[in-house]
Amino acid sequence: MKYAIISDIHANPAALERVLADAERCGAEKVVCAGDVVGYGPDPVGAIRILRERGIPTVMGNHDAAVVGWCDTDGMIGSAREGTERHRR
């Protein structure tokens, strides 16, 4: 089975759709997401929706964990911290 392992979507559903289309063109039979679905980008809900609708297994990255309060943002650079804190709202 051919897998596509993706990560670091960072709330960019348009880019996620392009990556998923490319994975399909390359013959990937299964996609797995290694986290960081949120942070930085403008549309965390859109990115999450795509992953859920397609049933893509996803593990939590540090940005995802920070949004739900499971870790702090102290070690993140400024723009990452700002995006993560914005997505908490």
GURO-659477 format. One record per residue: residue number from 1; residue in three letters; x, z, y of N, C-alpha, C, CB in turn. Coordinates in nm, 2 decimals, padded with zeros to 4 digits. Glycine has a CB too. Layout:
BEGIN
{site NUM; ala; {X; Z; Y}; {X; Z; Y}; {X; Z; Y}; {X; Z; Y}} ...
END
This chain:
BEGIN
{site 1; met; {00.08; 00.00; -00.12}; {00.00; 00.00; 00.00}; {00.09; 00.00; 00.12}; {-00.10; 00.12; 00.00}} {site 2; lys; {00.05; -00.08; 00.22}; {00.13; -00.09; 00.35}; {00.06; 00.00; 00.45}; {00.13; -00.24; 00.40}} {site 3; tyr; {00.14; 00.09; 00.51}; {00.09; 00.19; 00.61}; {00.14; 00.15; 00.75}; {00.14; 00.33; 00.57}} {site 4; ala; {00.06; 00.19; 00.85}; {00.11; 00.18; 00.99}; {00.10; 00.33; 01.04}; {00.02; 00.09; 01.08}} {site 5; ile; {00.22; 00.38; 01.08}; {00.22; 00.51; 01.13}; {00.24; 00.50; 01.28}; {00.35; 00.60; 01.07}} {site 6; ile; {00.14; 00.56; 01.35}; {00.14; 00.55; 01.50}; {00.14; 00.69; 01.56}; {00.01; 00.47; 01.55}} {site 7; ser; {00.18; 00.70; 01.68}; {00.18; 00.82; 01.75}; {00.20; 00.80; 01.90}; {00.30; 00.92; 01.70}} {site 8; asp; {00.19; 00.91; 01.98}; {00.21; 00.90; 02.12}; {00.12; 00.80; 02.19}; {00.35; 00.86; 02.15}} {site 9; ile; {-00.01; 00.81; 02.16}; {-00.11; 00.73; 02.23}; {-00.13; 00.77; 02.37}; {-00.25; 00.74; 02.15}} {site 10; his; {-00.12; 00.90; 02.39}; {-00.13; 00.96; 02.53}; {-00.24; 00.91; 02.61}; {00.00; 00.94; 02.60}} {site 11; ala; {-00.36; 00.91; 02.55}; {-00.49; 00.89; 02.63}; {-00.50; 00.74; 02.68}; {-00.50; 00.98; 02.74}} {site 12; asn; {-00.44; 00.65; 02.61}; {-00.45; 00.51; 02.65}; {-00.52; 00.43; 02.54}; {-00.30; 00.45; 02.67}} {site 13; pro; {-00.65; 00.43; 02.54}; {-00.73; 00.36; 02.44}; {-00.71; 00.21; 02.44}; {-00.87; 00.38; 02.45}} {site 14; ala; {-00.68; 00.14; 02.55}; {-00.66; 00.00; 02.55}; {-00.53; -00.03; 02.47}; {-00.64; -00.05; 02.70}} {site 15; ala; {-00.42; 00.04; 02.49}; {-00.30; 00.02; 02.42}; {-00.32; 00.05; 02.27}; {-00.19; 00.11; 02.47}} {site 16; leu; {-00.40; 00.16; 02.24}; {-00.43; 00.19; 02.10}; {-00.50; 00.07; 02.03}; {-00.52; 00.32; 02.09}} {site 17; glu; {-00.60; 00.01; 02.10}; {-00.67; -00.10; 02.04}; {-00.57; -00.22; 02.01}; {-00.78; -00.15; 02.13}} {site 18; arg; {-00.47; -00.24; 02.10}; {-00.38; -00.35; 02.08}; {-00.28; -00.31; 01.96}; {-00.29; -00.37; 02.20}} {site 19; val; {-00.24; -00.19; 01.95}; {-00.15; -00.15; 01.84}; {-00.23; -00.16; 01.70}; {-00.11; 00.00; 01.86}} {site 20; leu; {-00.36; -00.12; 01.70}; {-00.43; -00.13; 01.58}; {-00.45; -00.27; 01.54}; {-00.57; -00.06; 01.59}} {site 21; ala; {-00.48; -00.36; 01.63}; {-00.49; -00.50; 01.60}; {-00.36; -00.56; 01.55}; {-00.54; -00.58; 01.73}} {site 22; asp; {-00.25; -00.52; 01.60}; {-00.12; -00.56; 01.56}; {-00.09; -00.51; 01.42}; {-00.01; -00.52; 01.65}} {site 23; ala; {-00.13; -00.39; 01.39}; {-00.11; -00.33; 01.25}; {-00.19; -00.41; 01.15}; {-00.15; -00.18; 01.25}} {site 24; glu; {-00.31; -00.45; 01.19}; {-00.40; -00.53; 01.10}; {-00.33; -00.66; 01.07}; {-00.54; -00.54; 01.16}} {site 25; arg; {-00.28; -00.73; 01.18}; {-00.22; -00.86; 01.17}; {-00.10; -00.85; 01.08}; {-00.18; -00.92; 01.30}} {site 26; cys; {-00.03; -00.74; 01.08}; {00.09; -00.72; 01.00}; {00.06; -00.68; 00.85}; {00.18; -00.61; 01.06}} {site 27; gly; {-00.07; -00.66; 00.82}; {-00.11; -00.63; 00.69}; {-00.12; -00.49; 00.65}; {-00.02; -00.70; 00.59}} {site 28; ala; {-00.12; -00.40; 00.75}; {-00.14; -00.26; 00.72}; {-00.27; -00.23; 00.66}; {-00.12; -00.17; 00.85}} {site 29; glu; {-00.27; -00.16; 00.55}; {-00.40; -00.13; 00.48}; {-00.45; 00.01; 00.52}; {-00.38; -00.13; 00.33}} {site 30; lys; {-00.36; 00.09; 00.57}; {-00.40; 00.23; 00.61}; {-00.32; 00.26; 00.74}; {-00.37; 00.33; 00.50}} {site 31; val; {-00.39; 00.33; 00.83}; {-00.32; 00.38; 00.96}; {-00.33; 00.53; 00.96}; {-00.39; 00.31; 01.08}} {site 32; val; {-00.22; 00.59; 01.00}; {-00.21; 00.73; 01.01}; {-00.15; 00.76; 01.15}; {-00.12; 00.80; 00.90}} {site 33; cys; {-00.21; 00.86; 01.22}; {-00.16; 00.90; 01.35}; {-00.09; 01.03; 01.35}; {-00.28; 00.91; 01.45}} {site 34; ala; {00.03; 01.03; 01.40}; {00.12; 01.14; 01.40}; {00.12; 01.23; 01.52}; {00.26; 01.10; 01.37}} {site 35; gly; {00.01; 01.21; 01.60}; {-00.02; 01.31; 01.71}; {00.01; 01.25; 01.85}; {00.06; 01.42; 01.69}} {site 36; asp; {-00.01; 01.34; 01.94}; {00.00; 01.32; 02.08}; {-00.10; 01.21; 02.13}; {00.14; 01.27; 02.12}} {site 37; val; {-00.23; 01.24; 02.09}; {-00.34; 01.15; 02.13}; {-00.37; 01.16; 02.28}; {-00.46; 01.18; 02.04}} {site 38; val; {-00.35; 01.28; 02.33}; {-00.39; 01.31; 02.47}; {-00.26; 01.33; 02.55}; {-00.48; 01.43; 02.48}} {site 39; gly; {-00.28; 01.35; 02.68}; {-00.16; 01.36; 02.77}; {-00.13; 01.24; 02.85}; {-00.04; 01.41; 02.70}} {site 40; tyr; {-00.09; 01.25; 02.97}; {-00.05; 01.14; 03.06}; {-00.16; 01.05; 03.10}; {00.06; 01.05; 02.99}} {site 41; gly; {-00.22; 00.97; 03.01}; {-00.31; 00.86; 03.04}; {-00.45; 00.90; 03.09}; {-00.33; 00.78; 02.92}} {site 42; pro; {-00.53; 00.80; 03.12}; {-00.66; 00.83; 03.19}; {-00.78; 00.86; 03.10}; {-00.69; 00.71; 03.27}} {site 43; asp; {-00.77; 00.83; 02.97}; {-00.89; 00.84; 02.89}; {-00.87; 00.90; 02.75}; {-00.95; 00.70; 02.87}} {site 44; pro; {-00.86; 01.04; 02.75}; {-00.84; 01.10; 02.62}; {-00.96; 01.09; 02.53}; {-00.81; 01.25; 02.64}} {site 45; val; {-01.08; 01.09; 02.59}; {-01.20; 01.08; 02.51}; {-01.21; 00.95; 02.44}; {-01.33; 01.11; 02.59}} {site 46; gly; {-01.17; 00.84; 02.51}; {-01.17; 00.71; 02.45}; {-01.08; 00.69; 02.34}; {-01.14; 00.61; 02.56}} {site 47; ala; {-00.96; 00.75; 02.35}; {-00.86; 00.74; 02.25}; {-00.90; 00.82; 02.12}; {-00.72; 00.79; 02.29}} {site 48; ile; {-00.96; 00.94; 02.14}; {-01.01; 01.02; 02.03}; {-01.12; 00.95; 01.96}; {-01.05; 01.16; 02.08}} {site 49; arg; {-01.21; 00.89; 02.04}; {-01.33; 00.82; 01.99}; {-01.29; 00.70; 01.89}; {-01.42; 00.76; 02.10}} {site 50; ile; {-01.19; 00.63; 01.93}; {-01.14; 00.52; 01.85}; {-01.09; 00.57; 01.72}; {-01.03; 00.44; 01.92}} {site 51; leu; {-01.01; 00.67; 01.72}; {-00.95; 00.73; 01.60}; {-01.06; 00.78; 01.51}; {-00.85; 00.84; 01.63}} {site 52; arg; {-01.16; 00.85; 01.56}; {-01.27; 00.90; 01.48}; {-01.35; 00.79; 01.42}; {-01.36; 00.99; 01.57}} {site 53; glu; {-01.39; 00.69; 01.51}; {-01.47; 00.58; 01.46}; {-01.41; 00.51; 01.34}; {-01.51; 00.49; 01.57}} {site 54; arg; {-01.28; 00.50; 01.35}; {-01.21; 00.42; 01.24}; {-01.16; 00.51; 01.13}; {-01.09; 00.35; 01.30}} {site 55; gly; {-01.19; 00.64; 01.14}; {-01.15; 00.73; 01.03}; {-01.00; 00.74; 01.01}; {-01.22; 00.69; 00.90}} {site 56; ile; {-00.93; 00.74; 01.12}; {-00.78; 00.74; 01.11}; {-00.74; 00.89; 01.10}; {-00.71; 00.67; 01.23}} {site 57; pro; {-00.67; 00.93; 00.99}; {-00.62; 01.06; 00.98}; {-00.52; 01.09; 01.09}; {-00.56; 01.09; 00.84}} {site 58; thr; {-00.53; 01.21; 01.15}; {-00.45; 01.24; 01.27}; {-00.40; 01.38; 01.26}; {-00.52; 01.22; 01.40}} {site 59; val; {-00.27; 01.40; 01.28}; {-00.22; 01.54; 01.29}; {-00.20; 01.57; 01.44}; {-00.08; 01.56; 01.22}} {site 60; met; {-00.19; 01.70; 01.47}; {-00.18; 01.74; 01.61}; {-00.04; 01.74; 01.66}; {-00.24; 01.88; 01.62}} {site 61; gly; {-00.02; 01.67; 01.77}; {00.11; 01.68; 01.84}; {00.12; 01.79; 01.94}; {00.14; 01.54; 01.90}} {site 62; asn; {00.23; 01.80; 02.00}; {00.25; 01.91; 02.10}; {00.15; 01.90; 02.22}; {00.39; 01.92; 02.14}} {site 63; his; {00.13; 01.78; 02.26}; {00.03; 01.76; 02.38}; {-00.11; 01.80; 02.33}; {00.04; 01.61; 02.43}} {site 64; asp; {-00.15; 01.76; 02.21}; {-00.28; 01.79; 02.16}; {-00.29; 01.94; 02.15}; {-00.30; 01.72; 02.03}} {site 65; ala; {-00.19; 02.01; 02.09}; {-00.19; 02.15; 02.08}; {-00.20; 02.22; 02.21}; {-00.07; 02.20; 02.00}} {site 66; ala; {-00.13; 02.17; 02.31}; {-00.13; 02.23; 02.44}; {-00.27; 02.22; 02.51}; {-00.03; 02.17; 02.53}} {site 67; val; {-00.34; 02.11; 02.49}; {-00.47; 02.09; 02.54}; {-00.57; 02.19; 02.49}; {-00.52; 01.95; 02.52}} {site 68; val; {-00.56; 02.23; 02.36}; {-00.65; 02.32; 02.30}; {-00.60; 02.47; 02.31}; {-00.68; 02.29; 02.15}} {site 69; gly; {-00.49; 02.48; 02.38}; {-00.44; 02.62; 02.40}; {-00.36; 02.68; 02.29}; {-00.55; 02.71; 02.43}} {site 70; trp; {-00.31; 02.60; 02.19}; {-00.23; 02.65; 02.08}; {-00.08; 02.66; 02.11}; {-00.25; 02.56; 01.96}} {site 71; cys; {-00.04; 02.60; 02.22}; {00.10; 02.61; 02.26}; {00.10; 02.60; 02.42}; {00.20; 02.51; 02.19}} {site 72; asp; {00.21; 02.64; 02.48}; {00.21; 02.63; 02.63}; {00.28; 02.50; 02.67}; {00.29; 02.75; 02.69}} {site 73; thr; {00.28; 02.47; 02.79}; {00.34; 02.35; 02.85}; {00.47; 02.38; 02.92}; {00.24; 02.29; 02.95}} {site 74; asp; {00.53; 02.49; 02.90}; {00.65; 02.53; 02.97}; {00.77; 02.43; 02.94}; {00.69; 02.67; 02.93}} {site 75; gly; {00.78; 02.38; 02.82}; {00.89; 02.29; 02.78}; {00.87; 02.15; 02.82}; {00.92; 02.30; 02.64}} {site 76; met; {00.75; 02.11; 02.87}; {00.72; 01.98; 02.91}; {00.77; 01.94; 03.05}; {00.57; 01.95; 02.90}} {site 77; ile; {00.80; 01.81; 03.06}; {00.84; 01.76; 03.19}; {00.71; 01.76; 03.28}; {00.90; 01.62; 03.19}} {site 78; gly; {00.73; 01.76; 03.41}; {00.62; 01.77; 03.51}; {00.50; 01.68; 03.48}; {00.67; 01.75; 03.64}} {site 79; ser; {00.52; 01.55; 03.46}; {00.41; 01.46; 03.45}; {00.34; 01.49; 03.32}; {00.45; 01.32; 03.45}} {site 80; ala; {00.41; 01.53; 03.21}; {00.34; 01.56; 03.08}; {00.26; 01.69; 03.10}; {00.45; 01.58; 02.97}} {site 81; arg; {00.32; 01.79; 03.17}; {00.25; 01.91; 03.19}; {00.12; 01.89; 03.27}; {00.34; 02.02; 03.27}} {site 82; glu; {00.13; 01.81; 03.38}; {00.01; 01.78; 03.46}; {-00.10; 01.71; 03.38}; {00.06; 01.69; 03.58}} {site 83; gly; {-00.06; 01.61; 03.30}; {-00.16; 01.53; 03.22}; {-00.22; 01.62; 03.12}; {-00.09; 01.42; 03.15}} {site 84; thr; {-00.15; 01.71; 03.06}; {-00.20; 01.80; 02.96}; {-00.30; 01.90; 03.02}; {-00.09; 01.87; 02.88}} {site 85; glu; {-00.26; 01.95; 03.13}; {-00.35; 02.05; 03.20}; {-00.47; 01.98; 03.25}; {-00.27; 02.12; 03.32}} {site 86; arg; {-00.46; 01.86; 03.30}; {-00.58; 01.78; 03.34}; {-00.68; 01.76; 03.23}; {-00.54; 01.64; 03.41}} {site 87; his; {-00.62; 01.73; 03.11}; {-00.71; 01.70; 02.99}; {-00.77; 01.83; 02.94}; {-00.63; 01.63; 02.89}} {site 88; arg; {-00.72; 01.94; 02.98}; {-00.79; 02.07; 02.93}; {-00.93; 02.08; 02.99}; {-00.70; 02.19; 02.97}} {site 89; arg; {-00.95; 02.02; 03.11}; {-01.08; 02.03; 03.18}; {-01.18; 01.96; 03.12}; {-01.06; 01.99; 03.32}} 
END
